[in-house]
Amino acid sequence: MKRLTMIFIILATALQAFSQLKMPMGSKSEVEKFYTTTTYVVMKNEFMSDYNDAIKVAVEKHWTATPVKFVKASEFEKLRHDDDKSFLVINIAYFDGDDARFEFMILSLGGSKYKTVDDMPTLCAVPLCYYDDEDEDKYTYKLGAMLKHCQTHVALCREHPELTKETILDYYSNNTGDLANKTLYLLKDDVSDDLRSNSALKSAYPYNAEFATAEQIEELTNANDDKALIVHIINPYDGNGQPYCIKLIIDASKGMLYYYDFEKLKKNTTGHITSDDLKKISKK
């Protein structure tokens, strides 16, 4: 399958604050329809793909919302016209009027009335990496948590049909619970240089935080640890020259979204969890 371009306007106009970010969600009827479908997990059209191996394992462990099937990318175009199907597929997402490209894991509905991929309703969208970043190891160990987020997000839309793309992030921010009962797990590479010691991290963040390995974070997700928060950061890779960083924090048990930030970087820099981020999180 040729990777599909999806016009995905995350920001209302330009770079704005967290509260102004728009988050994809389905309408009440689209959400109800989702629960009657079989979800087709579309594999990448690559002979050797860490993503393909990891998503299959993660779906089998963590996907419970609907029946699932795994399909080749070449089958997607034909299958997407069926009304009884939904899809988990990687698509290219970009900002309106900007040349930055990202890969998102998209949960969408199929149907005969959707002429193009862009017409298919997006129920949830999770950023994975910059487009053409070949290092899939940056995110594959977090796919289980991302799948949990997709299911939690759709369930939340079902339970609260009054929420909109403009208000759902506020709902997450106001309903994620007491951070005193959670531990934030980070790779050392996730944080800025001044936070890369246990003492500095403890000084900047008033709640529990620990440095961990990718393997430990995956184990926390597989164990459905309801006290664990994990970080996902999307940075420019060497040579792509893009100035943006996306930061997410979600819980390992249900994939509830605790933090979502979009940062414009200074030239030739990379983004990290900073003391300012930790202050924002602490004020929840």
Helices and strands as residue ranges (DSSP letters): E 5-7, G 18-20, H 28-34, E 38-42, H 50-62, E 68-71, G 73-75, H 76-79, E 85-94, E 101-109, G 117-119, E 122-130, G 136-138, G 140-142, H 143-159, H 168-174, G 179-181, E 183-186, G 188-190, G 193-195, H 198-204, E 208-211, H 214-222, E 228-234, E 244-251, E 257-264, H 275-282
